[in-house]
Amino acid sequence: IPSCTLSGPGMIGSTAGVDGLVTIQGRDQYSNKRTTNDGEFSFNLHALSDVRRDNPGQNVDVAGVANYTELGQYQIAYAATLAGSYEISIMKGCPGESCLAC
């Protein structure tokens, strides 16, 4: 997959302990939507300084794998356990091969 786009309410935020949903749409080299399952996407929800400062020593990051749904789309459901600011990274093709970041 040369590229991808992200959408869904989880791109803006979610409530601690409640799933935030993000949809990944695979795209070809011409930015057309892919319609097949092209492999595995992984994600990491990384807690930023405000969460880490307020919860020292706690592992507050969340990682997982996106589930293929249909027509070249994958879905991520993440649940941050603590309130605060997070950054989400979505990758395909890691480790051991070149990575695509969405």
N, C-alpha and C positions, 0 to 999 in steps of 0.2 A: 504494500500500500504506500504510494508516494506521499499522501497527505490525509488529514482527517479534520473534521469539524466537531465541535462540542456544543451541546445544548442541554436544556433542562433546568429545573429549579435549583438543583444542587450546585449550579455554577455561581449562584448568587449567595447561597448560604443555606443553613438548616438549623434546627434546634438540637442542642446536645441530647444524645440518646435516641434521636429520631433519624431514620434513614434520609440522607440527601441523595437525590437521583440525578445522574448525568448520563446522557446518551452520546455515544461516539458514532459518527458516520464516516466510514472509510471512503476515500476518494481516489480516483486514478490520477495519472500524470496530467490529465486535462481538466481536473477538478470535477469530473462526473462522478456521481454516486456509484460506489461499488455495490454489488448485489449478492456477494458470496462471503462465506466465512474465510477470512484470510489470515487466521492465526490468533494469537493471544495478546491482549492488551493487559498491562499491569498498571496499578496506580499506587501512589503514596500520598497520604494526607499528612502534611508536616505542620506541627504546632509552631506558631510564631512566638516571639519573645514574651508577649503578655501572658500566654498560657503557661509557658515554661517558668516565668518569674513567679506566678501565683501558685504553681504546683511543683516545687523543686524535687528532683529525684524521681518523679513519676514518668513512666513511659506513656506519652500521650499521642504518639503518632499512630496512624492506621494505615495498613497496607493490604492489598488484595488484588484479585484478578477480575476483569470485566467479563460478563456473561454474554455470549453471542445470542441475539434475539432473532432477527431475520433481516433479509435484504441489505446485508452489509452493515448492520447496526449492532452495537454492543451496549450493554447497560452496566453502570456502576451504581451500587448502593453502598454508601458509606455512612457510618454513625460515629461522630466524634463524641467522646465520653465526657468532655469538659467544655464549658462555654469559652469562647475566645476567638482569636484570629488564626486561620489556617491557610495553607497554600496547598493546592492539589497539583501533582505531577502525573501525567499519563504518558506511558511509554509502550512501544511495540517493538518486538524483536530483541529484547535484552534478556539475559546476558548471552555472550558468545557470538553475537552477530551485530551488525550495525543497528543502531537505535533510531526510531522515529519518535519525536516528541510532539504531542498534540498541543 
